[in-house]
Amino acid sequence: MRRLLDGRVALLAYTALDRLADCCGSEQAWVLYKTDQLDELNKVSPYDVIVIDQPLPDELRRDAQ
């Protein structure tokens, strides 16, 4: 999750592991949630919007050293 410039919290979601690696780096930590589990996730870690397959800025990427 990331805070957006307007203050909202975004849940970053990726539709496949290769897209996660391409957008966030090959060493990015991840968890798997099914779409029907997102309400439960929102209860324990609230978010305002879901952003799908969005590349992270270079300074936030986690690539292999």
C-alpha positions as CSV (number, residue, x, y, z in Angstrom):
1,M,0.0,0.0,0.0
2,R,1.1,3.5,-0.7
3,R,-0.1,7.0,0.3
4,L,-1.0,9.1,-2.8
5,L,-0.3,12.8,-3.1
6,D,-3.9,13.6,-2.3
7,G,-3.7,11.7,1.0
8,R,-5.7,8.6,-0.1
9,V,-4.2,5.1,0.5
10,A,-3.8,2.9,-2.6
11,L,-3.7,-0.8,-2.5
12,L,-1.2,-1.8,-5.2
13,A,-2.5,-4.9,-7.0
14,Y,-0.7,-6.9,-9.8
15,T,-2.5,-9.3,-12.1
16,A,0.4,-11.7,-12.5
17,L,3.9,-12.3,-10.9
18,D,5.7,-11.3,-14.1
19,R,3.8,-7.9,-14.0
20,L,4.7,-7.5,-10.3
21,A,8.4,-8.1,-11.1
22,D,8.3,-5.8,-14.1
23,C,6.6,-3.0,-12.2
24,C,8.2,-3.3,-8.8
25,G,11.4,-5.3,-9.2
26,S,12.3,-8.9,-9.0
27,E,12.8,-8.9,-5.2
28,Q,9.5,-7.2,-4.2
29,A,7.7,-8.9,-1.4
30,W,4.1,-9.9,-2.1
31,V,1.1,-11.7,-0.7
32,L,-1.8,-13.4,-2.6
33,Y,-5.4,-12.3,-2.0
34,K,-8.3,-13.4,-4.0
35,T,-10.7,-10.6,-5.1
36,D,-13.4,-11.9,-2.8
37,Q,-11.0,-11.4,0.2
38,L,-10.4,-7.7,-0.4
39,D,-13.2,-6.6,1.9
40,E,-11.5,-8.5,4.8
41,L,-8.2,-7.0,3.9
42,N,-9.7,-3.5,3.9
43,K,-11.1,-4.1,7.4
44,V,-7.6,-4.8,8.9
45,S,-5.6,-2.5,6.5
46,P,-7.9,0.1,5.2
47,Y,-7.4,1.5,1.7
48,D,-9.3,4.0,-0.5
49,V,-8.5,2.9,-4.0
50,I,-7.0,-0.1,-5.8
51,V,-4.4,0.6,-8.4
52,I,-3.7,-2.3,-10.8
53,D,-0.3,-3.1,-12.6
54,Q,1.1,0.4,-11.8
55,P,4.9,0.7,-12.1
56,L,6.7,2.0,-9.0
57,P,9.2,4.8,-9.2
58,D,12.8,3.6,-9.4
59,E,13.6,4.6,-5.7
60,L,10.8,2.2,-4.5
61,R,11.7,-0.8,-6.6
62,R,13.3,-3.8,-5.1
63,D,15.6,-5.4,-7.6
64,A,18.2,-8.1,-7.1
65,Q,21.6,-6.6,-6.2
